[in-house]
Amino acid sequence: MKTMRLSILTLLLVLALFLQNTSAQDYTEWHLPEGVKARLGKGRISGNIDFSPDNHLLAVSSSIGIWIYDVDTLQAVNLLTGHTSYVESIAFSPDGRTLASAGDDSTVRLWDVASGTHRMVLTGHTSWVGSVAFSPDGQTLASGAGYWDRTLQLWDIATGEPKADPIKFASAVDAIAFSPDGHLLASVSDGIVHLWNTTTLELEATFDRDINDAHTDDVNSVAFSPDGNTFATGNWDDTVCLWDVATGTRKFTLTGHVGSVRSVAFSPDGQTLASAGSWEDSTVCLWDVATGTYKTTLTAHTRGIQGIAFSPDGHLLASASSDGTVRLWDTVNYHQRGMLTEHIVEIESISFSPDGKTLVSAGGWDKKVYLWDIANRKPKSVLIGHTNSVTSVAFSPDGRTIASAGSWDDETVRLWDAISGELKIILTGHSRGISSVAFHPNSRLIASAGSDERVCLWDTVTGYHYATFLGHIDSVASITFSPDGRTLASTGTQDQTVRLWNVIDRQHIATLRTRTQSLAFSPDGKTLATGWADVLLWDVASATEKATLTGHTEGVLSLAFSPDGNILASSGKKGRVYLWDVPRATQNTALTSHVSAINSLAFSPDGRTLVGASNDATILLWEFPLPQQTAGAPMQSLPLSETSVLQNYPNPFNPETWIPYQLAKSSEVTVRIYTAGGTLIRTLAVGHRAAGTYQHRHTAAYWDGKNEMGEPVSSGVYFYTLTAGEFTATRKMLIRK
């Protein structure tokens, strides 16, 4: 008995330590793409939210995966990745053991909640899948697909196979919900609610906007009450309706929203209905179900609501918004109890401070400017003031000022104090939205490019409008100063020209006949890079093309030179970054990163970090030199059909090294370190890894040159053995001190 108690105590201690280490791990380093050292931002909220049945977890759909939060601590405990595009819908199984997710990649996926591992992919849909729901017994999952598929599918959870032929519709399936007894399944398509018998899959009833003049526009969300006698619909005409399931008649029409109603949810006791506004309506309304009367409105969000959910115990209401926050409300007095942040929207532009310690990003259509602390990878502050999307940001070379540009009907450039975050001055004069801003090297001047075909030059202290450069016949997409400040380059969107301007006498110098939407001067000012389908390098002095860099297959969105001018980074629409050897005009390597377009690239002033900002609402950081540029690092892997272990790098080393490998199939990976005499001195439990290559410093196996006791080992020859499933291989390495 004592032995058993001791074993249990030991197991609990090990689990406690494991959980401590897991929670202590920096979530900015979870599930990073190959070669990336960190991630800023958690991706934008792209779908609904859901509580686990035991009230302990809250799952949030995002553009990079599914975030799992501890409800009590509000800390992220896991990130589930596997979808190759945005996650649209999630649902916990009734027993809480499984999480289902649906995404823009046309797949439905099942996850083990306890371990966070991927269990199964349900394939068959041919378009995005916008909604998933479990049956009350947990044996069936329903999924509804987008316009190009337009089907409702029922899946057997045990086998992952369809239970019947899909139900076809004339339009996308926007929402689905099971009745509490599991006998009915409600679906919303083409603004109409259909009720299906889940046993026979026969249509039981149809509810649309023409019944009793219930709605003046289409329905887009549906939910059953806990007793199954009522269901609620939210719709585009800003109203909510409550329906009697048995008679098919409308009970109440609830009015109060000032925009379309995106989501509805009943409290567990069935007494309260919550409804969430979308787009122009950023509120959550609460209604008394028995009387159909208004109770209260929750108004903290600043943009439309993506989803709402009551906790199973009824104590909390969660609301997720396009403003990048998830707010948790106490259901007794509906005061806010907590908030989850860093789910920002897509990022249009980024810029480093001159000391490299701060990164500023434009938040796109959330109208915000974010300042990020690079050291701790967290937001420092948020600058608020623009009345429309923020398209471009820039740090002044002296580090004192941040510039941000407004789009559409904003038409302003705002200058902020980089230390206090206070607004210093607003530059007005453009007649349409602004696409780009750039500081002059002396920090006293700033240029702005607008959709009004103009490039303007301003004094950053007084706001005086120095000059307007005219010549483009359409929107000006991008501008940049040469390093010496004598030349300003601008590119038109449709006129397929790059124009060079003399900043001192404000005269046009030359026109480059090329189509581009991105520009970058080399640090010595002798070369101008432009990007469209390919990257072109131009000699600035003669205004002639000197090289074409080919390799992009999806168009070029952004360009950035390294501070030494030897590397040019270019980004595309499909989330890939290319690195070019500038002196040789050849491709160095390609970095696969984001799941969406990369809008902006920037090197840190010391050249040690490259950042890329994406539509998936994250900023990824690569550390330079890349492993491929490190002595002894592998330049390429073997065919992926072959599992292999590669030579460690650096080798010889002191005191640390990385052991690269690749897997032909997913396996449990372990690395054992032996002395030259065959004595085992260290075991590295790498863990379960999916098929792929693990060559970079943040994915390869890492050894710190210490034994199991934490003591540095002596110089000499050592061997490492990598085991992955049935595969085992050994290589030699050398420590030299």
VOGU-3710 file (C-alpha; in Angstrom, 3 decimals, decimal comma):
1> mktmrlsilt> 0,000/0,000/0,000  2,865/2,381/0,890  4,528/1,582/-2,440  1,305/2,369/-4,326  0,859/5,659/-2,446  4,453/6,598/-3,172  3,965/5,804/-6,880  0,814/7,906/-7,053  2,532/10,775/-5,238  5,467/10,597/-7,649
11> lllvlalflq> 3,121/10,584/-10,644  1,251/13,614/-9,333  4,529/15,438/-8,753  5,684/14,697/-12,303  2,341/15,869/-13,722  2,525/19,035/-11,640  6,012/19,794/-12,935  4,897/19,080/-16,493  1,935/21,413/-16,183  4,171/24,056/-14,605
21> ntsaqdytew> 6,597/23,896/-17,520  3,759/23,888/-20,051  2,090/26,940/-18,572  5,431/28,707/-18,213  6,272/28,245/-21,879  5,944/31,446/-23,880  2,900/31,121/-26,124  4,617/33,364/-28,687  6,775/30,308/-29,504  3,986/27,723/-29,862
31> hlpegvkarl> 3,665/25,846/-33,158  5,827/28,223/-35,162  6,493/27,764/-38,873  9,876/26,313/-39,812  12,733/28,662/-38,927  10,650/31,293/-37,088  11,825/32,264/-33,602  8,688/34,010/-32,290  5,229/35,282/-33,127  3,631/38,587/-32,147
41> gkgrisgnid> -0,157/38,559/-31,923  -2,531/35,607/-31,726  -4,211/36,029/-35,096  -7,586/37,613/-35,615  -10,782/36,089/-34,261  -12,217/34,398/-37,332  -15,160/32,372/-36,034  -17,167/31,471/-32,950  -16,188/30,624/-29,360  -17,233/27,731/-27,116
51> fspdnhllav> -16,973/26,695/-23,458  -15,985/23,169/-22,506  -18,785/21,279/-20,682  -16,826/21,365/-17,392  -16,564/25,197/-17,514  -12,761/25,080/-17,306  -11,791/25,913/-20,907  -12,764/28,457/-23,526  -11,905/27,787/-27,175  -11,502/30,678/-29,630
61> sssigiwiyd> -11,402/30,331/-33,434  -8,588/32,302/-35,017  -6,816/32,849/-38,292  -3,828/30,726/-37,171  -5,585/27,954/-35,254  -7,674/27,344/-32,146  -6,614/29,014/-28,918  -7,529/27,237/-25,688  -7,798/29,404/-22,564  -8,145/28,550/-18,896
71> vdtlqavnll> -11,364/30,251/-17,828  -10,195/30,886/-14,242  -6,771/32,357/-15,034  -7,566/33,693/-18,539  -4,192/32,341/-19,667  -3,634/30,565/-22,977  -2,940/26,869/-22,340  -2,745/25,555/-25,904  -2,842/26,424/-29,575  -4,229/23,767/-31,913
81> tghtsyvesi> -2,807/24,084/-35,412  -3,449/22,013/-38,497  -5,925/23,927/-40,607  -4,197/25,519/-43,588  -6,486/28,538/-43,510  -8,763/30,399/-41,104  -10,877/28,478/-38,576  -14,552/29,330/-39,047  -16,338/27,278/-36,383  -15,602/25,145/-33,302
91> afspdgrtla> -17,642/22,959/-30,947  -16,895/20,856/-27,863  -18,419/17,378/-27,702  -20,975/16,864/-24,889  -18,459/14,847/-22,837  -15,773/17,489/-23,346  -13,207/15,028/-24,666  -13,285/16,117/-28,299  -13,190/19,472/-30,031  -14,434/19,791/-33,607
101> sagddstvrl> -13,262/22,578/-35,895  -14,141/23,690/-39,404  -12,141/25,960/-41,647  -11,680/27,767/-44,903  -9,534/24,816/-46,053  -12,727/22,742/-46,639  -11,927/20,320/-43,811  -13,496/19,360/-40,508  -11,014/18,278/-37,833  -11,348/16,453/-34,524
111> wdvasgthrm> -8,968/17,127/-31,610  -8,291/15,344/-28,333  -8,921/18,033/-25,719  -6,824/16,504/-22,938  -3,643/16,124/-24,974  -4,272/18,792/-27,614  -3,396/16,303/-30,338  -5,034/16,017/-33,715  -7,238/12,903/-34,000  -8,929/12,917/-37,380
121> vltghtswvg> -9,665/14,891/-40,560  -13,165/14,610/-42,027  -12,894/15,280/-45,751  -15,579/15,557/-48,380  -16,623/19,192/-48,460  -15,377/21,153/-51,456  -15,803/24,660/-50,046  -15,178/26,441/-46,787  -16,979/24,902/-43,817  -18,666/27,612/-41,790
131> svafspdgqt> -20,424/25,712/-39,011  -20,156/22,522/-36,939  -22,379/21,102/-34,165  -22,382/17,922/-32,076  -25,532/15,888/-31,471  -26,505/15,695/-27,765  -25,308/12,068/-27,530  -21,945/13,052/-29,026  -22,071/10,338/-31,686  -22,825/12,583/-34,656
141> lasgagywdr> -21,264/15,772/-35,940  -23,056/18,047/-38,382  -21,159/20,398/-40,686  -22,393/23,052/-43,087  -20,384/24,170/-46,112  -19,993/27,361/-48,113  -21,301/28,492/-51,451  -19,248/26,278/-53,759  -20,339/23,174/-51,838  -23,703/24,143/-50,279
151> tlqlwdiatg> -24,205/20,890/-48,385  -25,081/19,771/-44,877  -23,204/16,634/-43,842  -23,660/14,271/-40,877  -20,558/12,377/-39,690  -20,081/9,309/-37,527  -17,638/10,426/-34,822  -16,320/6,927/-34,176  -15,331/6,223/-37,787  -15,061/9,680/-39,310
161> epkadpikfa> -17,274/8,533/-42,190  -20,446/10,245/-43,495  -23,619/8,774/-42,008  -25,749/9,543/-45,059  -25,693/11,351/-48,363  -25,224/15,105/-47,901  -28,252/17,389/-47,938  -27,900/19,868/-50,772  -29,015/23,504/-50,729  -29,246/26,342/-53,213
171> savdaiafsp> -26,895/28,496/-51,156  -24,230/28,280/-48,446  -25,138/26,711/-45,103  -24,660/29,595/-42,664  -25,581/28,002/-39,329  -26,681/24,694/-37,789  -27,990/23,572/-34,372  -29,285/20,315/-32,854  -32,377/20,297/-30,661  -31,635/19,241/-27,044
181> dghllasvsd> -33,261/15,807/-27,549  -31,320/15,272/-30,784  -34,441/14,594/-32,840  -34,213/17,772/-34,896  -31,434/19,581/-36,706  -31,912/23,207/-37,702  -29,984/24,641/-40,638  -29,871/28,130/-42,099  -29,360/28,545/-45,832  -30,406/31,312/-48,199
191> givhlwnttt> -31,953/33,094/-45,216  -34,327/30,205/-44,465  -34,429/27,893/-41,427  -35,003/24,206/-42,200  -35,834/21,675/-39,486  -34,710/18,120/-40,311  -35,599/14,816/-38,696  -32,185/13,472/-37,666  -33,275/9,848/-38,024  -34,835/9,992/-41,483
201> leleatfdrd> -33,219/13,246/-42,681  -36,651/14,294/-43,925  -37,653/17,954/-43,839  -40,040/18,589/-40,936  -40,642/22,335/-41,330  -39,426/25,499/-43,005  -39,268/28,992/-41,489  -38,477/32,051/-43,575  -38,932/35,790/-43,494  -42,370/35,609/-45,120
211> indahtddvn> -43,964/33,667/-42,231  -46,083/36,094/-40,205  -43,885/38,902/-41,581  -41,345/37,794/-39,008  -38,315/39,265/-40,729  -37,783/41,819/-43,440  -34,482/40,213/-44,378  -32,721/36,842/-44,322  -31,980/34,768/-41,231  -28,273/34,105/-40,497
221> svafspdgnt> -28,125/32,413/-37,055  -30,159/29,916/-35,043  -30,201/28,381/-31,531  -32,533/26,018/-29,599  -33,681/26,734/-26,039  -32,547/24,153/-23,428  -36,053/22,640/-23,183  -36,299/22,331/-26,977  -39,653/24,106/-27,159  -38,304/27,331/-28,653
231> fatgnwddtv> -35,683/28,341/-31,127  -34,298/31,789/-31,804  -33,187/33,302/-35,093  -31,026/36,355/-35,682  -30,969/38,057/-39,038  -29,908/40,841/-41,315  -32,876/43,143/-40,585  -31,500/43,892/-37,094  -34,124/41,766/-35,288  -34,314/38,518/-33,328
241> clwdvatgtr> -37,309/36,174/-33,464  -38,446/33,501/-30,999  -40,370/30,573/-32,519  -42,557/27,828/-31,102  -41,080/24,550/-32,363  -44,285/22,514/-32,024  -46,656/24,910/-33,811  -44,209/26,685/-36,082  -45,558/30,070/-35,029  -43,643/33,182/-34,091
251> kftltghvgs> -43,748/34,096/-30,398  -41,878/37,402/-30,340  -39,888/39,745/-32,529  -37,138/41,430/-30,535  -35,943/44,828/-31,752  -33,109/46,988/-30,506  -30,034/46,172/-32,534  -28,861/48,808/-35,010  -27,163/46,277/-37,292  -27,509/42,684/-38,413
261> vrsvafspdg> -27,599/40,003/-35,695  -24,772/37,545/-36,194  -25,168/35,158/-33,245  -27,796/34,074/-30,698  -27,409/31,943/-27,553  -29,711/30,779/-24,744  -28,607/30,726/-21,113  -28,484/27,194/-19,615  -31,667/27,834/-17,588  -33,466/29,017/-20,730
271> qtlasagswe> -34,579/32,284/-19,151  -32,255/34,638/-21,046  -31,389/34,995/-24,718  -28,223/36,801/-25,798  -27,909/38,266/-29,286  -24,797/39,742/-30,859  -24,573/42,552/-33,383  -22,329/42,452/-36,414  -20,348/45,033/-38,383  -21,893/48,390/-37,474
281> dstvclwdva> -23,476/47,035/-34,274  -20,889/46,146/-31,619  -23,325/45,317/-28,827  -24,655/42,228/-27,064  -28,335/42,456/-26,107  -29,975/40,384/-23,360  -33,670/39,412/-23,556  -36,219/37,796/-21,233  -37,309/34,649/-23,071  -40,680/34,227/-21,295
291> tgtykttlta> -41,929/37,749/-22,025  -39,817/38,712/-25,035  -38,753/41,908/-23,313  -35,422/43,703/-23,331  -33,151/43,297/-20,262  -29,861/45,100/-20,920  -27,085/45,816/-23,434  -23,360/45,094/-23,127  -21,431/47,843/-24,908  -17,693/47,465/-24,279
301> htrgiqgiaf> -16,752/46,144/-27,734  -15,764/48,613/-30,438  -16,499/46,434/-33,483  -18,976/43,764/-34,516  -19,337/40,545/-32,504  -18,100/37,273/-34,032  -19,714/34,929/-31,517  -21,259/34,598/-28,053  -21,532/31,669/-25,628  -22,861/31,022/-22,127
311> spdghllasa> -20,763/28,866/-19,820  -22,469/25,537/-18,993  -22,943/26,592/-15,352  -24,583/29,835/-16,499  -22,245/32,067/-14,503  -20,447/33,603/-17,488  -21,259/34,999/-20,906  -18,373/35,283/-23,368  -18,384/37,567/-26,405  -15,742/37,600/-29,139
321> ssdgtvrlwd> -15,373/40,641/-31,345  -13,643/41,861/-34,472  -11,982/44,430/-32,224  -9,570/41,656/-31,211  -10,923/40,989/-27,722  -12,899/38,268/-25,992  -14,777/39,626/-23,001  -16,206/37,563/-20,149  -19,273/38,905/-18,352  -20,732/37,965/-14,992
331> tvnyhqrgml> -24,345/36,902/-15,640  -25,611/38,208/-12,289  -24,934/41,893/-12,880  -23,321/41,629/-16,350  -20,189/43,437/-15,260  -17,074/42,523/-17,213  -15,069/39,910/-15,323  -12,094/39,562/-17,660  -10,759/40,074/-21,162  -8,556/38,158/-23,606
341> tehiveiesi> -6,427/40,306/-25,917  -3,849/40,211/-28,739  -6,305/38,829/-31,306  -5,622/41,734/-33,640  -6,887/42,097/-37,201  -4,789/41,886/-40,353  -1,616/43,983/-40,341  -0,968/46,372/-43,193  2,415/47,874/-42,308  5,302/47,566/-39,824
351> sfspdgktlv> 8,362/49,624/-38,903  11,231/49,240/-36,419  12,338/51,944/-34,021  15,961/53,018/-34,672  17,171/51,167/-31,551  15,392/47,977/-32,660  13,576/47,607/-29,331  10,096/48,547/-30,535  8,043/47,533/-33,538  5,077/49,585/-34,661
361> saggwdkkvy> 2,299/48,013/-36,726  -0,785/49,307/-38,494  -3,877/47,403/-37,411  -5,741/47,702/-40,694  -9,471/48,228/-40,371  -9,516/48,162/-36,562  -8,235/51,775/-36,833  -5,443/51,186/-34,310  -1,660/51,485/-34,228  0,164/48,943/-32,040
371> lwdianrkpk> 3,567/49,285/-30,403  5,280/45,976/-29,589  8,116/45,361/-27,145  10,506/43,102/-29,060  12,271/41,807/-25,939  9,195/40,416/-24,191  7,094/40,036/-27,381  4,076/41,796/-25,935  2,115/44,929/-26,892  3,403/48,079/-25,183
381> svlightnsv> 0,619/50,464/-26,101  -2,111/51,175/-28,626  -2,549/54,497/-30,431  -6,192/55,296/-31,156  -7,519/58,196/-33,185  -7,956/57,256/-36,825  -11,539/57,106/-38,052  -10,893/54,451/-40,694  -8,374/51,778/-41,596  -4,693/52,451/-40,902
391> tsvafspdgr> -2,719/51,598/-44,041  0,866/52,592/-43,249  3,137/53,352/-40,287  6,706/54,598/-39,954  9,212/55,397/-37,193  11,208/58,595/-37,596  14,981/58,000/-37,867  15,555/59,908/-34,606  13,090/57,593/-32,837  10,936/60,418/-31,487
401> tiasagswdd> 7,912/60,230/-33,771  5,562/57,640/-35,196  3,559/58,398/-38,321  0,338/56,644/-39,296  -1,830/57,011/-42,384  -5,603/56,800/-42,653  -7,545/55,350/-45,573  -10,813/55,972/-47,372  -12,526/58,944/-45,703  -9,863/59,484/-43,042
411> etvrlwdais> -7,398/61,270/-45,377  -5,015/62,195/-42,563  -1,452/61,546/-41,480  -1,133/61,473/-37,711  2,165/62,083/-35,928  2,507/60,579/-32,442  5,073/61,034/-29,704  6,940/57,709/-29,679  7,516/57,827/-25,903  4,218/59,093/-24,488
421> gelkiiltgh> 1,944/57,959/-27,295  0,304/61,378/-27,379  -0,896/62,823/-30,667  1,446/65,614/-31,788  -0,068/66,840/-35,031  -2,530/65,891/-37,778  -1,538/66,528/-41,390  -4,494/67,237/-43,679  -4,562/68,038/-47,363  -5,146/64,813/-49,254
431> srgissvafh> -8,602/64,538/-50,783  -8,704/60,729/-50,548  -7,266/58,015/-48,331  -3,502/57,654/-47,853  -1,641/54,497/-48,834  1,929/55,122/-47,647  4,077/57,348/-45,428  7,879/57,645/-45,270  10,210/59,768/-43,134  13,109/61,706/-44,603
441> pnsrliasag> 16,473/60,662/-43,066  16,619/63,980/-41,168  13,258/63,222/-39,444  12,121/66,818/-40,081  10,312/65,910/-43,302  7,734/63,255/-44,079  6,175/62,233/-47,388  2,669/60,848/-47,871  1,143/59,121/-50,897  -2,561/59,112/-51,537
451> sdervclwdt> -5,343/57,671/-53,619  -5,765/61,215/-54,956  -2,723/60,686/-57,258  -0,581/63,023/-55,177  2,612/62,755/-53,134  2,892/65,412/-50,435  5,900/66,629/-48,448  5,377/67,952/-44,898  7,275/69,530/-42,014  6,915/67,137/-39,055
461> vtgyhyatfl> 7,219/69,908/-36,443  4,989/72,641/-37,831  2,812/70,592/-40,163  3,684/72,957/-43,008  2,911/71,534/-46,459  6,174/71,985/-48,385  5,320/70,523/-51,748  3,052/68,330/-53,859  4,516/65,999/-56,493  2,170/65,448/-59,431
471> ghidsvasit> 2,543/63,085/-62,351  0,898/59,806/-61,497  -2,484/59,269/-63,122  -3,909/56,968/-60,464  -3,510/56,083/-56,807  0,059/56,187/-55,513  0,754/52,837/-53,842  4,156/53,276/-52,234  6,876/55,844/-51,526  10,408/55,712/-50,107
481> fspdgrtlas> 13,357/58,082/-49,590  16,891/57,279/-50,655  19,309/56,910/-47,714  20,889/60,318/-48,418  17,460/61,962/-48,564  18,024/63,543/-51,965  15,658/61,311/-53,923  12,050/60,282/-53,356  10,634/57,300/-55,271  6,907/56,778/-55,816
491> tgtqdqtvrl> 4,907/54,161/-57,661  1,493/54,410/-59,296  -1,047/51,602/-59,015  -2,337/51,651/-62,570  -0,004/53,887/-64,585  2,761/51,239/-64,309  5,506/53,735/-63,518  7,996/54,473/-60,771  8,862/58,151/-60,575  12,051/59,554/-59,039
501> wnvidrqhia> 11,891/63,066/-57,585  14,615/65,479/-56,487  13,659/66,388/-52,919  15,712/69,605/-52,798  14,406/71,345/-55,938  11,190/69,265/-55,996  11,609/68,322/-59,637  10,940/65,096/-61,493  14,191/63,222/-62,253  13,268/60,076/-64,135
511> tlrtrtqsla> 10,508/57,575/-64,828  10,974/53,801/-64,645  8,521/51,950/-66,878  7,508/49,059/-64,680  4,472/47,891/-62,775  5,066/47,640/-59,031  3,352/48,004/-55,686  6,438/47,935/-53,478  9,726/49,841/-53,390  12,991/49,699/-51,461
521> fspdgktlat> 16,306/51,555/-51,744  19,509/49,669/-50,976  21,439/51,084/-47,986  24,026/52,697/-50,286  21,267/54,307/-52,355  22,651/52,969/-55,647  19,973/50,337/-56,236  16,179/50,519/-56,206  14,177/47,296/-55,897  10,642/47,068/-57,279
531> gwadvllwdv> 8,214/44,187/-57,036  5,194/42,973/-58,983  5,256/39,512/-60,590  9,042/39,433/-60,181  11,571/41,531/-58,312  13,529/44,009/-60,429  16,770/45,746/-59,451  17,405/49,190/-60,959  20,509/51,314/-61,153  19,415/54,627/-59,650
541> asatekatlt> 22,058/56,792/-61,366  21,175/55,685/-64,894  17,519/54,738/-64,200  18,063/51,422/-65,995  17,211/47,851/-65,041  20,212/45,764/-64,028  18,703/42,448/-62,832  15,467/40,455/-62,633  14,927/38,108/-59,684  12,444/35,381/-60,617
551> ghtegvlsla> 10,800/32,851/-58,348  7,620/34,414/-57,012  4,491/32,690/-58,274  1,963/34,774/-56,388  3,055/38,391/-56,845  5,271/40,623/-54,700  3,735/42,688/-51,894  6,713/43,985/-49,905  10,493/44,445/-50,130  13,204/45,082/-47,537
561> fspdgnilas> 17,009/45,297/-47,758  19,177/44,059/-44,905  21,249/46,864/-43,314  24,434/45,636/-45,022  22,664/45,540/-48,399  23,630/41,941/-49,125  20,169/40,441/-48,672  16,870/41,517/-50,174  13,697/40,050/-48,665  10,495/39,926/-50,704
571> sgkkgrvylw> 7,053/38,707/-49,674  4,080/37,395/-51,610  0,353/36,786/-51,441  0,613/33,159/-50,330  2,609/33,631/-47,168  6,105/33,033/-48,482  9,245/35,142/-48,006  12,121/34,938/-50,492  15,668/35,935/-49,585  17,922/37,091/-52,423
581> dvpratqnta> 21,686/37,411/-52,619  21,929/40,977/-53,917  25,560/41,000/-55,177  24,987/37,781/-57,150  21,328/38,547/-58,017  20,355/34,976/-57,093  17,836/33,405/-54,771  19,264/32,458/-51,385  16,315/30,636/-49,803  12,542/30,712/-49,363
591> ltshvsains> 10,787/30,899/-45,987  7,314/29,403/-45,747  5,519/31,172/-42,960  2,078/32,696/-42,810  -1,156/31,113/-44,035  -2,103/34,389/-45,661  -0,579/37,266/-47,609  2,442/39,049/-46,107  1,828/42,768/-46,461  5,003/44,195/-44,971
601> lafspdgrtl> 8,625/43,234/-44,253  11,288/44,940/-42,146  14,818/44,194/-40,961  15,858/45,304/-37,495  18,552/48,021/-37,539  21,231/45,526/-36,459  20,185/43,091/-39,195  19,667/40,230/-36,750  15,893/40,010/-37,101  13,515/39,979/-40,054
611> vgasndatil> 9,822/40,516/-39,366  6,874/39,849/-41,635  3,337/41,109/-41,032  0,399/39,247/-42,463  -3,310/39,260/-43,174  -3,550/36,386/-40,685  -3,028/39,054/-37,996  0,357/37,891/-36,783  3,924/39,165/-37,028  6,610/36,503/-37,397
621> lwefplpqqt> 10,251/37,006/-36,423  13,200/35,233/-38,058  16,608/35,327/-36,382  19,688/36,004/-38,543  21,873/34,416/-39,548  19,488/31,649/-40,551  20,580/28,068/-39,840  21,311/27,661/-43,557  23,879/30,442/-43,185  25,527/28,867/-40,104
631> agapmqslpl> 28,688/26,838/-40,588  27,836/23,154/-40,637  24,076/23,703/-40,979  22,295/21,548/-43,580  21,534/23,382/-46,807  18,922/20,903/-47,990  17,155/17,814/-46,826  16,798/14,364/-48,328  13,559/13,368/-50,091  10,718/13,520/-47,560
641> setsvlqnyp> 9,875/9,877/-48,272  12,968/9,102/-46,204  13,433/9,516/-42,451  16,944/10,686/-41,658  19,152/12,340/-39,061  21,585/14,964/-40,345  24,896/16,270/-39,049  24,671/18,474/-35,994  25,647/22,132/-36,299  27,861/23,812/-35,453
651> npfnpetwip> 30,352/20,966/-35,313  32,803/21,154/-33,572  30,846/23,167/-31,006  31,071/24,844/-27,607  28,869/24,781/-25,612  25,631/24,081/-27,560  24,551/22,398/-30,778  21,480/21,564/-32,857  20,652/18,141/-34,299  18,554/18,374/-37,492
661> yqlakssevt> 16,397/15,561/-38,810  13,419/14,827/-41,001  10,506/12,414/-40,746  8,716/10,580/-43,524  5,775/10,040/-41,166  4,714/11,286/-37,758  6,681/9,635/-34,960  7,787/9,883/-31,353  11,330/11,290/-31,467  14,088/10,666/-28,910
671> vriytaggtl> 17,777/11,634/-29,055  20,359/9,919/-26,839  23,879/11,267/-26,292  26,739/8,809/-25,668  30,413/9,172/-24,792  33,050/7,696/-27,112  33,083/4,692/-24,772  29,341/4,081/-25,231  28,093/5,468/-21,884  24,658/7,129/-22,082
681> irtlavghra> 24,944/10,606/-20,577  21,809/12,432/-21,770  18,376/11,614/-23,174  16,461/14,314/-25,084  12,745/13,477/-25,201  11,819/15,521/-28,265  8,218/14,209/-28,309  5,702/13,427/-31,029  6,413/15,194/-34,308  4,482/15,295/-37,577
691> agtyqhrhta> 6,084/14,337/-40,870  8,375/17,094/-42,114  11,833/18,644/-41,861  13,257/19,889/-38,554  16,471/21,673/-39,484  16,238/25,153/-38,033  17,285/26,162/-34,543  13,735/26,427/-33,293  12,685/22,990/-34,534  15,831/20,818/-34,498
701> aywdgknemg> 16,738/18,831/-31,391  18,857/20,957/-29,050  21,669/19,886/-26,725  23,246/22,317/-24,297  26,395/20,233/-23,843  25,372/19,035/-20,362  24,734/15,591/-18,865  21,621/14,451/-16,992  22,949/16,104/-13,811  23,206/19,485/-15,531
711> epvssgvyfy> 27,010/19,392/-15,584  28,951/20,556/-18,679  30,687/17,608/-20,333  34,380/17,669/-21,242  35,942/18,098/-24,676  36,063/15,100/-26,940  34,144/12,882/-29,338  30,494/12,052/-28,628  27,804/10,165/-30,495  24,113/10,952/-30,843
721> tltageftat> 21,436/8,401/-31,730  18,060/9,535/-33,003  15,095/7,174/-32,702  11,825/7,867/-34,548  9,399/4,957/-34,519  11,297/2,014/-36,005  14,039/4,271/-37,372  17,375/4,545/-35,540  20,594/6,212/-36,729  23,802/7,397/-35,083
731> rkmlirk> 26,244/10,209/-35,938  29,449/11,538/-34,429  30,078/15,039/-33,067  32,934/16,890/-31,393  33,037/19,268/-28,433  36,097/21,517/-28,491  36,770/23,845/-25,544
//
